[in-house]
Amino acid sequence: MISRNSNKGFSDREMERYFQENIAGQWFCGLALGENIPDHSDFDRFCQRLGSSRLMDIFSLVRDSLKGMGLIREVFM
């Protein structure tokens, strides 16, 4: 599934721990300080509901937007 491969190879449990320990990650995802962090089962349900095709579409939209703003560039052309 894309979520497991595109987020630095984090498992769902590692994603849960990342958000527990990383305030910048919480902020980026719109979580307020003290708000409950999604647990590993939430990530799995999210990916299952979206499916790999929609996750890839979301990833592509974010990537294209970041490239348009000049925040990332192509490494391999």
C-alpha positions as YAML, in Angstrom:
chain: A
units: angstrom
residues:
- id: 1
  name: MET
  ca: [0.00, 0.00, 0.00]
- id: 2
  name: ILE
  ca: [1.28, 3.48, -0.79]
- id: 3
  name: SER
  ca: [1.10, 4.86, 2.74]
- id: 4
  name: ARG
  ca: [3.53, 2.23, 3.90]
- id: 5
  name: ASN
  ca: [5.97, 2.94, 1.09]
- id: 6
  name: SER
  ca: [5.78, 6.68, 0.52]
- id: 7
  name: ASN
  ca: [6.20, 7.87, 4.11]
- id: 8
  name: LYS
  ca: [9.86, 6.91, 4.52]
- id: 9
  name: GLY
  ca: [8.85, 3.26, 4.85]
- id: 10
  name: PHE
  ca: [7.10, 3.77, 8.20]
- id: 11
  name: SER
  ca: [4.72, 1.08, 9.37]
- id: 12
  name: ASP
  ca: [1.34, 2.13, 10.75]
- id: 13
  name: ARG
  ca: [2.69, 1.72, 14.29]
- id: 14
  name: GLU
  ca: [5.77, 3.81, 13.43]
- id: 15
  name: MET
  ca: [3.49, 6.52, 12.01]
- id: 16
  name: GLU
  ca: [1.53, 6.52, 15.28]
- id: 17
  name: ARG
  ca: [4.75, 6.94, 17.27]
- id: 18
  name: TYR
  ca: [6.05, 9.60, 14.87]
- id: 19
  name: PHE
  ca: [2.99, 11.77, 15.46]
- id: 20
  name: GLN
  ca: [3.16, 11.17, 19.22]
- id: 21
  name: GLU
  ca: [6.76, 12.44, 19.26]
- id: 22
  name: ASN
  ca: [6.79, 15.06, 16.49]
- id: 23
  name: ILE
  ca: [4.99, 18.36, 17.12]
- id: 24
  name: ALA
  ca: [5.83, 19.62, 13.62]
- id: 25
  name: GLY
  ca: [4.17, 16.55, 12.11]
- id: 26
  name: GLN
  ca: [1.09, 17.15, 14.25]
- id: 27
  name: TRP
  ca: [0.97, 20.80, 13.18]
- id: 28
  name: PHE
  ca: [1.36, 19.88, 9.50]
- id: 29
  name: CYS
  ca: [-1.63, 17.54, 9.76]
- id: 30
  name: GLY
  ca: [-3.74, 20.11, 11.59]
- id: 31
  name: LEU
  ca: [-3.70, 18.40, 14.98]
- id: 32
  name: ALA
  ca: [-3.89, 20.71, 17.99]
- id: 33
  name: LEU
  ca: [-1.57, 20.25, 20.96]
- id: 34
  name: GLY
  ca: [-3.18, 17.80, 23.34]
- id: 35
  name: GLU
  ca: [-5.50, 16.42, 20.67]
- id: 36
  name: ASN
  ca: [-5.70, 12.66, 20.42]
- id: 37
  name: ILE
  ca: [-3.20, 11.24, 17.93]
- id: 38
  name: PRO
  ca: [-4.55, 8.70, 15.43]
- id: 39
  name: ASP
  ca: [-3.44, 5.20, 16.31]
- id: 40
  name: HIS
  ca: [-2.09, 2.54, 13.97]
- id: 41
  name: SER
  ca: [-5.54, 1.12, 13.24]
- id: 42
  name: ASP
  ca: [-6.75, 4.56, 12.07]
- id: 43
  name: PHE
  ca: [-3.97, 4.70, 9.48]
- id: 44
  name: ASP
  ca: [-4.81, 1.21, 8.26]
- id: 45
  name: ARG
  ca: [-8.54, 1.98, 7.97]
- id: 46
  name: PHE
  ca: [-7.76, 5.23, 6.14]
- id: 47
  name: CYS
  ca: [-5.61, 3.44, 3.57]
- id: 48
  name: GLN
  ca: [-8.11, 0.63, 3.13]
- id: 49
  name: ARG
  ca: [-10.99, 3.06, 2.56]
- id: 50
  name: LEU
  ca: [-9.10, 5.15, 0.03]
- id: 51
  name: GLY
  ca: [-7.40, 2.36, -1.87]
- id: 52
  name: SER
  ca: [-4.01, 2.54, -3.53]
- id: 53
  name: SER
  ca: [-5.25, 4.37, -6.64]
- id: 54
  name: ARG
  ca: [-6.70, 7.29, -4.69]
- id: 55
  name: LEU
  ca: [-3.65, 7.44, -2.42]
- id: 56
  name: MET
  ca: [-1.46, 7.70, -5.51]
- id: 57
  name: ASP
  ca: [-3.71, 10.48, -6.87]
- id: 58
  name: ILE
  ca: [-3.39, 12.41, -3.59]
- id: 59
  name: PHE
  ca: [0.38, 11.91, -3.56]
- id: 60
  name: SER
  ca: [0.63, 13.17, -7.16]
- id: 61
  name: LEU
  ca: [-1.49, 16.26, -6.42]
- id: 62
  name: VAL
  ca: [0.64, 17.17, -3.40]
- id: 63
  name: ARG
  ca: [3.87, 16.52, -5.31]
- id: 64
  name: ASP
  ca: [2.74, 18.63, -8.28]
- id: 65
  name: SER
  ca: [1.64, 21.45, -5.98]
- id: 66
  name: LEU
  ca: [4.98, 21.46, -4.16]
- id: 67
  name: LYS
  ca: [6.85, 21.44, -7.48]
- id: 68
  name: GLY
  ca: [4.69, 24.35, -8.70]
- id: 69
  name: MET
  ca: [5.66, 26.36, -5.60]
- id: 70
  name: GLY
  ca: [9.33, 25.57, -6.19]
- id: 71
  name: LEU
  ca: [9.63, 23.64, -2.93]
- id: 72
  name: ILE
  ca: [10.76, 20.40, -4.58]
- id: 73
  name: ARG
  ca: [12.26, 19.51, -7.93]
- id: 74
  name: GLU
  ca: [12.84, 16.44, -10.06]
- id: 75
  name: VAL
  ca: [16.00, 14.58, -9.07]
- id: 76
  name: PHE
  ca: [15.98, 12.10, -11.94]
- id: 77
  name: MET
  ca: [14.95, 13.31, -15.36]
...
